[in-house]
């Protein structure tokens, strides 16, 4: 049962333009959301996160927006650069009790290609 | 500062065999999690260890087991390998207290690529 969904397997954007990657989730208990970037032959690298008490978080060229009522989040990259070409994973975790551990639920990823 | 290191990077096994994968967490981290990433899929949570105990487990059979050592390093063991166990196995480390507070940011290693023939 896929609780985090990334419905676009791939996205192609021209250098300098905005890249928008989307993610939907079904579990209303999720309270923390993350984006990871993955290059071939490397592990996923943390990019940016957002808590459920916020609706926007910015870090340089990267902004994540959270719409809790729609159970939707998006990652905006402005301006896009060729080095941003990678697979982007959306992930979410839910409220945990102390000592019970925590897990990330990942989407299937969106492959972003930024062309010069 | 060394990040998360995993070994071996690649290995090939046959059905029915057993495999052990190893992970050293990022310096300063005390919690280790294991994820399985099949081709074309996102990482799936296997289990998480803290203070040498399994704290949470995903939907994986008992053939998957793990261990955490006093130096925080960890092993993932898979018995009676099936063809479907072929995947990239990712180890991730984090700080237990940060995760409990809600900031569940994991640092991942490059993974161990397991092929079962």
Interface residues (C-beta under 8 A of the other chain):
Chain A: X4 X6 X31 X32 X34 X36 X41 X42 X43 X44 X45 X46 X49 X51 X89 X91 X93 X95 X96 X98 X99 X100 X101 X102 X103 X104 X105 X106 X107 X108 X109
Chain B: X4 X33 X35 X40 X41 X42 X43 X44 X45 X48 X50 X55 X56 X58 X90 X92 X99 X100 X102 X103 X104 X105 X106 X107 X108 X109 X110 X111
